[in-house]
Amino acid sequence: MNGTLVFGIIIAVCALLVIYNYLHKKHLHFTLPELKDFIEKVFEQANSASVEKKHFLAAMKEHYHCSSKEAMFLLGKARENRLVDVEDKNVVLMK
């Protein structure tokens, strides 16, 4: 009886840890000033006022260690705050 109770508690704790890790990884941590600095650095490295969208998203995925979906979310946040604009398949820096 005691062994079953201990085993049940161990399983419950493991399940809670798995759920916590899953939910914790779903949250993308960024600040607007950090995002602005990152975007400026990407355009400085490209030495241009526009960057191909796939290269911009790849750089964002690498910098923030996130998925494509999360990189698109960050691109949307940057557009929302008028840091960049998307024209066809290019991302253009707005000043």
Biopython code that builds the backbone (N, CA, C, O; Angstrom):
import numpy as np
from Bio.PDB.StructureBuilder import StructureBuilder

atoms = [
    (1, "MET", "N", (0.821, -1.189, 0.000)),
    (1, "MET", "CA", (0.000, 0.000, 0.000)),
    (1, "MET", "C", (0.869, 1.259, 0.000)),
    (1, "MET", "O", (0.622, 2.176, -0.783)),
    (2, "ASN", "N", (1.888, 1.315, 0.873)),
    (2, "ASN", "CA", (2.773, 2.474, 0.929)),
    (2, "ASN", "C", (3.586, 2.604, -0.356)),
    (2, "ASN", "O", (3.838, 3.713, -0.827)),
    (3, "GLY", "N", (3.988, 1.486, -0.911)),
    (3, "GLY", "CA", (4.746, 1.502, -2.165)),
    (3, "GLY", "C", (3.916, 2.066, -3.301)),
    (3, "GLY", "O", (4.430, 2.812, -4.135)),
    (4, "THR", "N", (2.652, 1.722, -3.343)),
    (4, "THR", "CA", (1.757, 2.225, -4.380)),
    (4, "THR", "C", (1.552, 3.727, -4.234)),
    (4, "THR", "O", (1.521, 4.451, -5.229)),
    (5, "LEU", "N", (1.413, 4.191, -3.014)),
    (5, "LEU", "CA", (1.237, 5.620, -2.750)),
    (5, "LEU", "C", (2.477, 6.409, -3.165)),
    (5, "LEU", "O", (2.360, 7.455, -3.802)),
    (6, "VAL", "N", (3.645, 5.924, -2.815)),
    (6, "VAL", "CA", (4.904, 6.587, -3.180)),
    (6, "VAL", "C", (5.060, 6.606, -4.694)),
    (6, "VAL", "O", (5.447, 7.624, -5.269)),
    (7, "PHE", "N", (4.763, 5.492, -5.334)),
    (7, "PHE", "CA", (4.853, 5.406, -6.791)),
    (7, "PHE", "C", (3.880, 6.399, -7.442)),
    (7, "PHE", "O", (4.241, 7.052, -8.421)),
    (8, "GLY", "N", (2.692, 6.521, -6.931)),
    (8, "GLY", "CA", (1.705, 7.466, -7.454)),
    (8, "GLY", "C", (2.163, 8.906, -7.309)),
    (8, "GLY", "O", (1.973, 9.720, -8.212)),
    (9, "ILE", "N", (2.767, 9.220, -6.168)),
    (9, "ILE", "CA", (3.280, 10.572, -5.940)),
    (9, "ILE", "C", (4.420, 10.881, -6.895)),
    (9, "ILE", "O", (4.492, 11.986, -7.433)),
    (10, "ILE", "N", (5.304, 9.931, -7.111)),
    (10, "ILE", "CA", (6.425, 10.121, -8.043)),
    (10, "ILE", "C", (5.902, 10.370, -9.452)),
    (10, "ILE", "O", (6.395, 11.260, -10.146)),
    (11, "ILE", "N", (4.915, 9.598, -9.880)),
    (11, "ILE", "CA", (4.333, 9.777, -11.213)),
    (11, "ILE", "C", (3.679, 11.159, -11.322)),
    (11, "ILE", "O", (3.824, 11.827, -12.345)),
    (12, "ALA", "N", (2.965, 11.592, -10.284)),
    (12, "ALA", "CA", (2.301, 12.901, -10.299)),
    (12, "ALA", "C", (3.320, 14.033, -10.388)),
    (12, "ALA", "O", (3.116, 14.996, -11.127)),
    (13, "VAL", "N", (4.408, 13.923, -9.645)),
    (13, "VAL", "CA", (5.454, 14.949, -9.670)),
    (13, "VAL", "C", (6.111, 15.001, -11.050)),
    (13, "VAL", "O", (6.360, 16.086, -11.575)),
    (14, "CYS", "N", (6.391, 13.852, -11.632)),
    (14, "CYS", "CA", (6.982, 13.808, -12.978)),
    (14, "CYS", "C", (6.038, 14.441, -13.999)),
    (14, "CYS", "O", (6.478, 15.193, -14.869)),
    (15, "ALA", "N", (4.750, 14.140, -13.898)),
    (15, "ALA", "CA", (3.771, 14.719, -14.823)),
    (15, "ALA", "C", (3.718, 16.232, -14.671)),
    (15, "ALA", "O", (3.622, 16.945, -15.670)),
    (16, "LEU", "N", (3.777, 16.731, -13.456)),
    (16, "LEU", "CA", (3.770, 18.174, -13.231)),
    (16, "LEU", "C", (5.020, 18.842, -13.799)),
    (16, "LEU", "O", (4.942, 19.940, -14.349)),
    (17, "LEU", "N", (6.171, 18.184, -13.667)),
    (17, "LEU", "CA", (7.402, 18.725, -14.237)),
    (17, "LEU", "C", (7.327, 18.796, -15.760)),
    (17, "LEU", "O", (7.760, 19.781, -16.357)),
    (18, "VAL", "N", (6.785, 17.767, -16.383)),
    (18, "VAL", "CA", (6.648, 17.752, -17.842)),
    (18, "VAL", "C", (5.716, 18.875, -18.292)),
    (18, "VAL", "O", (6.021, 19.581, -19.253)),
    (19, "ILE", "N", (4.607, 19.043, -17.622)),
    (19, "ILE", "CA", (3.659, 20.103, -17.967)),
    (19, "ILE", "C", (4.288, 21.479, -17.765)),
    (19, "ILE", "O", (4.109, 22.368, -18.598)),
    (20, "TYR", "N", (5.013, 21.662, -16.680)),
    (20, "TYR", "CA", (5.671, 22.938, -16.413)),
    (20, "TYR", "C", (6.673, 23.275, -17.517)),
    (20, "TYR", "O", (6.688, 24.398, -18.022)),
    (21, "ASN", "N", (7.512, 22.300, -17.893)),
    (21, "ASN", "CA", (8.497, 22.535, -18.949)),
    (21, "ASN", "C", (7.824, 22.860, -20.274)),
    (21, "ASN", "O", (8.288, 23.737, -21.003)),
    (22, "TYR", "N", (6.754, 22.177, -20.592)),
    (22, "TYR", "CA", (6.033, 22.435, -21.837)),
    (22, "TYR", "C", (5.481, 23.858, -21.855)),
    (22, "TYR", "O", (5.652, 24.573, -22.842)),
    (23, "LEU", "N", (4.835, 24.266, -20.796)),
    (23, "LEU", "CA", (4.263, 25.604, -20.738)),
    (23, "LEU", "C", (5.331, 26.684, -20.676)),
    (23, "LEU", "O", (5.152, 27.766, -21.235)),
    (24, "HIS", "N", (6.432, 26.404, -20.007)),
    (24, "HIS", "CA", (7.511, 27.383, -19.890)),
    (24, "HIS", "C", (8.158, 27.640, -21.245)),
    (24, "HIS", "O", (8.491, 28.783, -21.557)),
    (25, "LYS", "N", (8.339, 26.617, -22.046)),
    (25, "LYS", "CA", (8.971, 26.779, -23.354)),
    (25, "LYS", "C", (8.053, 27.473, -24.353)),
    (25, "LYS", "O", (8.530, 27.985, -25.366)),
    (26, "LYS", "N", (6.763, 27.502, -24.094)),
    (26, "LYS", "CA", (5.833, 28.151, -25.010)),
    (26, "LYS", "C", (5.902, 29.669, -24.922)),
    (26, "LYS", "O", (5.432, 30.360, -25.826)),
    (27, "HIS", "N", (6.473, 30.192, -23.861)),
    (27, "HIS", "CA", (6.528, 31.634, -23.681)),
    (27, "HIS", "C", (7.813, 32.180, -24.281)),
    (27, "HIS", "O", (8.914, 31.786, -23.897)),
    (28, "LEU", "N", (7.654, 33.089, -25.225)),
    (28, "LEU", "CA", (8.782, 33.717, -25.890)),
    (28, "LEU", "C", (9.113, 34.997, -25.130)),
    (28, "LEU", "O", (8.259, 35.869, -24.967)),
    (29, "HIS", "N", (10.342, 35.104, -24.671)),
    (29, "HIS", "CA", (10.739, 36.263, -23.880)),
    (29, "HIS", "C", (11.490, 37.253, -24.760)),
    (29, "HIS", "O", (12.544, 36.934, -25.310)),
    (30, "PHE", "N", (10.939, 38.456, -24.887)),
    (30, "PHE", "CA", (11.606, 39.515, -25.620)),
    (30, "PHE", "C", (11.125, 40.856, -25.087)),
    (30, "PHE", "O", (10.036, 40.969, -24.525)),
    (31, "THR", "N", (11.958, 41.862, -25.275)),
    (31, "THR", "CA", (11.562, 43.227, -24.938)),
    (31, "THR", "C", (11.656, 44.051, -26.216)),
    (31, "THR", "O", (12.426, 43.724, -27.118)),
    (32, "LEU", "N", (10.883, 45.103, -26.286)),
    (32, "LEU", "CA", (10.866, 45.930, -27.488)),
    (32, "LEU", "C", (12.228, 46.574, -27.774)),
    (32, "LEU", "O", (12.656, 46.573, -28.928)),
    (33, "PRO", "N", (12.930, 47.126, -26.766)),
    (33, "PRO", "CA", (14.264, 47.684, -27.052)),
    (33, "PRO", "C", (15.251, 46.619, -27.554)),
    (33, "PRO", "O", (16.067, 46.889, -28.435)),
    (34, "GLU", "N", (15.167, 45.414, -26.987)),
    (34, "GLU", "CA", (16.049, 44.329, -27.443)),
    (34, "GLU", "C", (15.722, 43.951, -28.884)),
    (34, "GLU", "O", (16.626, 43.720, -29.688)),
    (35, "LEU", "N", (14.434, 43.888, -29.212)),
    (35, "LEU", "CA", (14.008, 43.564, -30.572)),
    (35, "LEU", "C", (14.483, 44.639, -31.543)),
    (35, "LEU", "O", (14.941, 44.329, -32.643)),
    (36, "LYS", "N", (14.375, 45.893, -31.138)),
    (36, "LYS", "CA", (14.825, 47.002, -31.990)),
    (36, "LYS", "C", (16.335, 46.919, -32.238)),
    (36, "LYS", "O", (16.786, 47.085, -33.371)),
    (37, "ASP", "N", (17.111, 46.663, -31.190)),
    (37, "ASP", "CA", (18.569, 46.527, -31.346)),
    (37, "ASP", "C", (18.922, 45.376, -32.267)),
    (37, "ASP", "O", (19.810, 45.498, -33.111)),
    (38, "PHE", "N", (18.226, 44.252, -32.106)),
    (38, "PHE", "CA", (18.490, 43.087, -32.956)),
    (38, "PHE", "C", (18.193, 43.413, -34.420)),
    (38, "PHE", "O", (18.974, 43.066, -35.306)),
    (39, "ILE", "N", (17.071, 44.076, -34.671)),
    (39, "ILE", "CA", (16.693, 44.410, -36.049)),
    (39, "ILE", "C", (17.716, 45.348, -36.674)),
    (39, "ILE", "O", (18.098, 45.175, -37.832)),
    (40, "GLU", "N", (18.158, 46.334, -35.914)),
    (40, "GLU", "CA", (19.177, 47.254, -36.427)),
    (40, "GLU", "C", (20.470, 46.521, -36.751)),
    (40, "GLU", "O", (21.130, 46.826, -37.745)),
    (41, "LYS", "N", (20.834, 45.548, -35.909)),
    (41, "LYS", "CA", (22.053, 44.781, -36.157)),
    (41, "LYS", "C", (21.935, 43.935, -37.432)),
    (41, "LYS", "O", (22.897, 43.812, -38.190)),
    (42, "VAL", "N", (20.755, 43.355, -37.663)),
    (42, "VAL", "CA", (20.540, 42.548, -38.867)),
    (42, "VAL", "C", (20.714, 43.413, -40.110)),
    (42, "VAL", "O", (21.354, 42.992, -41.074)),
    (43, "PHE", "N", (20.153, 44.613, -40.095)),
    (43, "PHE", "CA", (20.265, 45.489, -41.261)),
    (43, "PHE", "C", (21.672, 46.059, -41.412)),
    (43, "PHE", "O", (22.114, 46.311, -42.533)),
    (44, "GLU", "N", (22.382, 46.265, -40.303)),
    (44, "GLU", "CA", (23.782, 46.702, -40.386)),
    (44, "GLU", "C", (24.639, 45.620, -41.029)),
    (44, "GLU", "O", (25.481, 45.918, -41.876)),
    (45, "GLN", "N", (24.433, 44.376, -40.637)),
    (45, "GLN", "CA", (25.200, 43.275, -41.210)),
    (45, "GLN", "C", (24.894, 43.096, -42.690)),
    (45, "GLN", "O", (25.773, 42.730, -43.470)),
    (46, "ALA", "N", (23.649, 43.354, -43.077)),
    (46, "ALA", "CA", (23.270, 43.226, -44.488)),
    (46, "ALA", "C", (23.750, 44.416, -45.295)),
    (46, "ALA", "O", (23.814, 44.350, -46.523)),
    (47, "ASN", "N", (24.090, 45.508, -44.617)),
    (47, "ASN", "CA", (24.553, 46.723, -45.278)),
    (47, "ASN", "C", (23.524, 47.223, -46.285)),
    (47, "ASN", "O", (23.876, 47.688, -47.369)),
    (48, "SER", "N", (22.255, 47.122, -45.916)),
    (48, "SER", "CA", (21.177, 47.483, -46.817)),
    (48, "SER", "C", (19.955, 47.909, -46.004)),
    (48, "SER", "O", (19.859, 47.624, -44.811)),
    (49, "ALA", "N", (19.025, 48.594, -46.669)),
    (49, "ALA", "CA", (17.786, 49.002, -46.007)),
    (49, "ALA", "C", (16.707, 47.939, -46.140)),
    (49, "ALA", "O", (15.631, 48.066, -45.556)),
    (50, "SER", "N", (16.991, 46.888, -46.911)),
    (50, "SER", "CA", (16.025, 45.788, -47.025)),
    (50, "SER", "C", (16.766, 44.455, -46.980)),
    (50, "SER", "O", (17.898, 44.332, -47.448)),
    (51, "VAL", "N", (16.094, 43.468, -46.404)),
    (51, "VAL", "CA", (16.654, 42.119, -46.257)),
    (51, "VAL", "C", (15.585, 41.139, -46.727)),
    (51, "VAL", "O", (14.391, 41.350, -46.514)),
    (52, "GLU", "N", (16.035, 40.066, -47.368)),
    (52, "GLU", "CA", (15.091, 39.040, -47.794)),
    (52, "GLU", "C", (14.402, 38.450, -46.563)),
    (52, "GLU", "O", (15.043, 38.186, -45.547)),
    (53, "LYS", "N", (13.100, 38.251, -46.669)),
    (53, "LYS", "CA", (12.287, 37.831, -45.528)),
    (53, "LYS", "C", (12.774, 36.515, -44.938)),
    (53, "LYS", "O", (12.827, 36.375, -43.716)),
    (54, "LYS", "N", (13.131, 35.545, -45.780)),
    (54, "LYS", "CA", (13.562, 34.249, -45.249)),
    (54, "LYS", "C", (14.879, 34.371, -44.487)),
    (54, "LYS", "O", (15.080, 33.662, -43.501)),
    (55, "HIS", "N", (15.775, 35.248, -44.917)),
    (55, "HIS", "CA", (17.037, 35.456, -44.191)),
    (55, "HIS", "C", (16.784, 36.190, -42.870)),
    (55, "HIS", "O", (17.414, 35.895, -41.854)),
    (56, "PHE", "N", (15.863, 37.140, -42.899)),
    (56, "PHE", "CA", (15.508, 37.870, -41.683)),
    (56, "PHE", "C", (14.904, 36.926, -40.650)),
    (56, "PHE", "O", (15.264, 36.976, -39.474)),
    (57, "LEU", "N", (13.989, 36.071, -41.085)),
    (57, "LEU", "CA", (13.360, 35.122, -40.154)),
    (57, "LEU", "C", (14.367, 34.092, -39.648)),
    (57, "LEU", "O", (14.311, 33.687, -38.487)),
    (58, "ALA", "N", (15.291, 33.666, -40.518)),
    (58, "ALA", "CA", (16.318, 32.713, -40.085)),
    (58, "ALA", "C", (17.215, 33.338, -39.021)),
    (58, "ALA", "O", (17.574, 32.675, -38.047)),
    (59, "ALA", "N", (17.576, 34.599, -39.196)),
    (59, "ALA", "CA", (18.395, 35.295, -38.199)),
    (59, "ALA", "C", (17.629, 35.442, -36.887)),
    (59, "ALA", "O", (18.201, 35.315, -35.804)),
    (60, "MET", "N", (16.332, 35.710, -36.998)),
    (60, "MET", "CA", (15.508, 35.860, -35.801)),
    (60, "MET", "C", (15.377, 34.526, -35.061)),
    (60, "MET", "O", (15.446, 34.481, -33.833)),
    (61, "LYS", "N", (15.188, 33.448, -35.817)),
    (61, "LYS", "CA", (15.089, 32.124, -35.199)),
    (61, "LYS", "C", (16.380, 31.765, -34.476)),
    (61, "LYS", "O", (16.346, 31.201, -33.382)),
    (62, "GLU", "N", (17.504, 32.086, -35.077)),
    (62, "GLU", "CA", (18.802, 31.772, -34.469)),
    (62, "GLU", "C", (19.038, 32.617, -33.218)),
    (62, "GLU", "O", (19.514, 32.107, -32.204)),
    (63, "HIS", "N", (18.708, 33.892, -33.287)),
    (63, "HIS", "CA", (18.962, 34.794, -32.157)),
    (63, "HIS", "C", (18.063, 34.473, -30.957)),
    (63, "HIS", "O", (18.534, 34.438, -29.820)),
    (64, "TYR", "N", (16.786, 34.242, -31.207)),
    (64, "TYR", "CA", (15.833, 34.007, -30.120)),
    (64, "TYR", "C", (15.617, 32.535, -29.808)),
    (64, "TYR", "O", (14.858, 32.208, -28.895)),
    (65, "HIS", "N", (16.270, 31.632, -30.549)),
    (65, "HIS", "CA", (16.123, 30.187, -30.342)),
    (65, "HIS", "C", (14.638, 29.812, -30.330)),
    (65, "HIS", "O", (14.128, 29.239, -29.368)),
    (66, "CYS", "N", (13.962, 30.155, -31.430)),
    (66, "CYS", "CA", (12.521, 29.935, -31.490)),
    (66, "CYS", "C", (12.139, 29.243, -32.796)),
    (66, "CYS", "O", (12.977, 29.035, -33.674)),
    (67, "SER", "N", (10.885, 28.898, -32.904)),
    (67, "SER", "CA", (10.368, 28.239, -34.102)),
    (67, "SER", "C", (10.035, 29.278, -35.174)),
    (67, "SER", "O", (10.095, 30.483, -34.931)),
    (68, "SER", "N", (9.686, 28.792, -36.351)),
    (68, "SER", "CA", (9.292, 29.691, -37.442)),
    (68, "SER", "C", (8.047, 30.483, -37.077)),
    (68, "SER", "O", (7.933, 31.666, -37.397)),
    (69, "LYS", "N", (7.129, 29.828, -36.413)),
    (69, "LYS", "CA", (5.888, 30.485, -36.004)),
    (69, "LYS", "C", (6.182, 31.626, -35.034)),
    (69, "LYS", "O", (5.601, 32.705, -35.155)),
    (70, "GLU", "N", (7.071, 31.401, -34.081)),
    (70, "GLU", "CA", (7.417, 32.443, -33.121)),
    (70, "GLU", "C", (8.192, 33.578, -33.793)),
    (70, "GLU", "O", (8.037, 34.741, -33.421)),
    (71, "ALA", "N", (9.030, 33.242, -34.787)),
    (71, "ALA", "CA", (9.751, 34.279, -35.527)),
    (71, "ALA", "C", (8.770, 35.150, -36.305)),
    (71, "ALA", "O", (8.950, 36.365, -36.380)),
    (72, "MET", "N", (7.738, 34.544, -36.882)),
    (72, "MET", "CA", (6.706, 35.318, -37.574)),
    (72, "MET", "C", (5.954, 36.211, -36.587)),
    (72, "MET", "O", (5.594, 37.341, -36.917)),
    (73, "PHE", "N", (5.720, 35.704, -35.380)),
    (73, "PHE", "CA", (5.079, 36.509, -34.332)),
    (73, "PHE", "C", (5.933, 37.736, -34.019)),
    (73, "PHE", "O", (5.409, 38.844, -33.903)),
    (74, "LEU", "N", (7.247, 37.540, -33.882)),
    (74, "LEU", "CA", (8.143, 38.661, -33.593)),
    (74, "LEU", "C", (8.182, 39.649, -34.753)),
    (74, "LEU", "O", (8.236, 40.860, -34.536)),
    (75, "LEU", "N", (8.154, 39.145, -35.971)),
    (75, "LEU", "CA", (8.100, 40.022, -37.139)),
    (75, "LEU", "C", (6.812, 40.852, -37.098)),
    (75, "LEU", "O", (6.827, 42.044, -37.405)),
    (76, "GLY", "N", (5.724, 40.228, -36.725)),
    (76, "GLY", "CA", (4.464, 40.948, -36.585)),
    (76, "GLY", "C", (4.538, 42.026, -35.513)),
    (76, "GLY", "O", (4.018, 43.126, -35.697)),
    (77, "LYS", "N", (5.184, 41.711, -34.394)),
    (77, "LYS", "CA", (5.352, 42.707, -33.330)),
    (77, "LYS", "C", (6.213, 43.877, -33.818)),
    (77, "LYS", "O", (5.942, 45.032, -33.490)),
    (78, "ALA", "N", (7.247, 43.572, -34.597)),
    (78, "ALA", "CA", (8.100, 44.629, -35.135)),
    (78, "ALA", "C", (7.313, 45.502, -36.111)),
    (78, "ALA", "O", (7.479, 46.722, -36.119)),
    (79, "ARG", "N", (6.465, 44.892, -36.928)),
    (79, "ARG", "CA", (5.628, 45.663, -37.848)),
    (79, "ARG", "C", (4.615, 46.502, -37.075)),
    (79, "ARG", "O", (4.362, 47.657, -37.417)),
    (80, "GLU", "N", (4.047, 45.917, -36.043)),
    (80, "GLU", "CA", (3.054, 46.605, -35.210)),
    (80, "GLU", "C", (3.636, 47.867, -34.575)),
    (80, "GLU", "O", (2.950, 48.879, -34.434)),
    (81, "ASN", "N", (4.908, 47.788, -34.196)),
    (81, "ASN", "CA", (5.594, 48.926, -33.571)),
    (81, "ASN", "C", (6.341, 49.785, -34.586)),
    (81, "ASN", "O", (7.133, 50.649, -34.209)),
    (82, "ARG", "N", (6.092, 49.551, -35.859)),
    (82, "ARG", "CA", (6.662, 50.320, -36.972)),
    (82, "ARG", "C", (8.189, 50.331, -36.980)),
    (82, "ARG", "O", (8.818, 51.346, -37.278)),
    (83, "LEU", "N", (8.769, 49.180, -36.647)),
    (83, "LEU", "CA", (10.218, 49.041, -36.745)),
    (83, "LEU", "C", (10.608, 48.592, -38.144)),
    (83, "LEU", "O", (11.634, 49.014, -38.677)),
    (84, "VAL", "N", (9.781, 47.731, -38.735)),
    (84, "VAL", "CA", (10.017, 47.222, -40.085)),
    (84, "VAL", "C", (8.699, 47.195, -40.846)),
    (84, "VAL", "O", (7.620, 47.337, -40.270)),
    (85, "ASP", "N", (8.819, 47.009, -42.164)),
    (85, "ASP", "CA", (7.660, 46.799, -43.013)),
    (85, "ASP", "C", (8.011, 45.659, -43.961)),
    (85, "ASP", "O", (9.184, 45.433, -44.259)),
    (86, "VAL", "N", (7.002, 44.947, -44.432)),
    (86, "VAL", "CA", (7.228, 43.828, -45.349)),
    (86, "VAL", "C", (6.697, 44.217, -46.717)),
    (86, "VAL", "O", (5.518, 44.537, -46.868)),
    (87, "GLU", "N", (7.573, 44.187, -47.713)),
    (87, "GLU", "CA", (7.208, 44.471, -49.094)),
    (87, "GLU", "C", (7.580, 43.255, -49.931)),
    (87, "GLU", "O", (8.757, 42.914, -50.044)),
    (88, "ASP", "N", (6.585, 42.602, -50.517)),
    (88, "ASP", "CA", (6.765, 41.377, -51.273)),
    (88, "ASP", "C", (7.502, 40.352, -50.408)),
    (88, "ASP", "O", (6.961, 39.876, -49.410)),
    (89, "LYS", "N", (8.736, 40.012, -50.792)),
    (89, "LYS", "CA", (9.491, 39.014, -50.034)),
    (89, "LYS", "C", (10.671, 39.645, -49.306)),
    (89, "LYS", "O", (11.637, 38.965, -48.960)),
    (90, "ASN", "N", (10.581, 40.958, -49.076)),
    (90, "ASN", "CA", (11.653, 41.683, -48.391)),
    (90, "ASN", "C", (11.119, 42.347, -47.138)),
    (90, "ASN", "O", (9.958, 42.748, -47.067)),
    (91, "VAL", "N", (11.998, 42.454, -46.153)),
    (91, "VAL", "CA", (11.706, 43.195, -44.933)),
    (91, "VAL", "C", (12.488, 44.487, -45.015)),
    (91, "VAL", "O", (13.699, 44.472, -45.233)),
    (92, "VAL", "N", (11.797, 45.616, -44.839)),
    (92, "VAL", "CA", (12.391, 46.928, -45.006)),
    (92, "VAL", "C", (12.443, 47.636, -43.652)),
    (92, "VAL", "O", (11.454, 47.667, -42.919)),
    (93, "LEU", "N", (13.587, 48.192, -43.335)),
    (93, "LEU", "CA", (13.776, 48.933, -42.090)),
    (93, "LEU", "C", (13.066, 50.272, -42.186)),
    (93, "LEU", "O", (13.220, 50.992, -43.173)),
    (94, "MET", "N", (12.290, 50.607, -41.167)),
    (94, "MET", "CA", (11.604, 51.897, -41.124)),
    (94, "MET", "C", (12.309, 52.788, -40.125)),
    (94, "MET", "O", (12.679, 52.338, -39.040)),
    (95, "LYS", "N", (12.494, 54.021, -40.470)),
    (95, "LYS", "CA", (13.147, 54.975, -39.563)),
    (95, "LYS", "C", (12.206, 56.066, -39.190)),
    (95, "LYS", "O", (12.572, 56.965, -38.433)),
]
sb = StructureBuilder()
sb.init_structure("model")
sb.init_model(0)
sb.init_chain("A")
sb.init_seg("    ")
for serial, (resi, resn, name, xyz) in enumerate(atoms, 1):
    if name == "N":
        sb.init_residue(resn, " ", resi, " ")
    sb.init_atom(name, np.array(xyz, "f"), 0.0, 1.0, " ", f" {name:<3s}", serial, name[0])
structure = sb.get_structure()
